[in-house]
Amino acid sequence: MIDTGELQPGARLEGERELAEQLGVAVGSVRRAVKELREAGVLVTLAAKGTYVAERATEN
């Protein structure tokens, strides 16, 4: 959804359970994917606020 532009930088992701239900996967799979995307700098998680799509670096 990030790659297709459906989720733009700054967009807030739904909770893990909601995402798992929408995507038809286990919550653990969502948790693992969010962790990997966070480590890659694609997502950022703010304490008590949620997980957001990170601003993309401008390519020159």
JOSUL-V118077 format. One line per field, one symbol per residue. ss: DSSP state (a for helix, b for strand, c for the rest). phi: phi as a letter, one per 30 degrees, with the letter a starting at -180 (. if undefined). burial: b if it has 24 or more other C-alpha atoms within 12 Angstrom, else e. Layout:
ss->???
phi->???
burial->???
This chain:
ss->cccccccccccbcccaaaaaaaacccaaaaaaaaaaaaacccbbbbcccbbbbccccccc
phi->.dddidcdejdddddeddddddcibdedddedddddddddidbbcceibkcbdddddddc
burial->eeeeeeeeeeeebeebeeeeeeeeeeeeebeeebeeeeeeebbbbeeeeebbbbeeeeee
